[in-house]
């Protein structure tokens, strides 16, 4: 694999990992704040629960993406990055640029 492409993908992975880490920290703080609030009205409590559920779901998606990024960084370290895990062929450059954590 071309070193320039590898460096570009690595940079994108680290950048996205940093963004996700910040977002996860903000969501965790929001969830804690919602948990501490005492809603007195039934409709307020229902809205609060919907918000908690949405934040938790977003957090789970971000954690999954973080895992994919970590695996991609590991593939870079062990020199298997850019190869399809299913068929073993090279992943097209355009796909790696668009989705640097892709495995297929």
N, C-alpha and C positions, 0 to 999 in steps of 0.2 A: 504494500500500500504506500502511496505517495506520502512523504513526511509532512508536507504542507497540509494535506487533507487531514491527516491524523492529528496534527496540532490544532487545526481549526475545529474539528469535532471535539477534541479534548477540552478546548476553551469553552465551547458551547455547553458541554456537559457540566463543567465546573460552574459556569454562570447560572445555568438553570438550577443546579443543586443549591446554590446560594439563595436564589429567589424562592425556591420551595421551602427552604429552611426558615426564611423570614416569614413567609406566609403561614407556615405551620405554627410558628411561635405566636403570631397575631391571632390565629384562630383559637389556639389553646387559651390565650388570655380572654378572648371573647366568650368562650364556653365557660370559663371559670367565673366571669362576670355575670353571665346569665344564671349560673347555678347559685350565685350569692344573692341575686335579686329575689325579693318576695313579692310575687304578683298577687294582688288582692282580688282581682276580678277574674271570673272564669274565662272570658274571652282573651284577656291578657295572658293568662297561663297557657291557653291553647296556642296562641301565637308564639309565645316563648318556647314551647315544646317543638313546634314546627321549625323555628329558627335553630334550636339546638340540634335537631335531626339533620337539617341541611348542613350546618357547620361540621357535624361529625362525618357526614358522607363526603363532603369536600376534603376533609382532613384525611380520610381513608384513601381517597383517590390520589392525593398528594403523596402520601406515604408509599403507595404502590409505585408512583412515578419515581420517587427517590430511590426505591429499591432497584428499579430498572436502570437508573443512572449509575448507581454503585456497581451493578453487574457489568455495565458497559465500560466503566473505568477499570474494572478488574480484567476485562477482555483486552483492553489496551495494554495493561501491565504484562499480561501473559502472551501477548502478540497474536491473539486470535480475533481481535476486533476486525469487523468488516466482512466476516465470513458468516453465511447463513447457517444457523444452528440446525436447520431441517435438512438441507441438501448439501451443505458444505461449499457452495459456490460463493464467489465474491458478491457482496451486496452493492448495487449500483451507487456511484458517487452521489447522484442527485438525491437518492433516498437517505443516505447517511447525512447529507447536509440538512435535509428537511426534518429528519427524525434521528438524531445522532445516537439515541439509546436503542435503536431497533436491533432485533436479534435475527430477523428473517428478511 
